[in-house]
Amino acid sequence: MKEENDYSMFITTCAGRDAAKEIAKLLVEKRLAACVQMFPVESVYVWQKEVCDESETALFIKSKSVLFDKIVAAIREIHKYEVPEIIQIPIIGGLPEYLKWIDERTEGDGTGKSKTPLPPDPVRGNGVIIPH
């Protein structure tokens, strides 16, 4: 039986909604993520000795912990930032049915190729979930 800490939420930020959507779709299509939520955020940070205050889009990526390296590689492949924020937060508790749904929606090896088709989602239908 899987443990709850076999799952993680990964966070990254992008300069805008279009870049965030591109990453979200890539991760879901490759079956590296079950769901990606996007939120507008304001970030204050130091970059190249300057304090920056920027509008960004944060992505909350729900997946399996074991896919960390593949998620990082996929994000870095298309991310526009030189040093993107990519962090992993272990899930220490969750609705068992939701965690099972993450299992069903993600590919174990992250290739995006599966011998079995993606099972239909009885709650959300088939497709990428991108909140408005």
Order of alpha helices (4+ residues) and beta strands (2+ residues): beta-alpha-beta-beta-alpha-beta-alpha
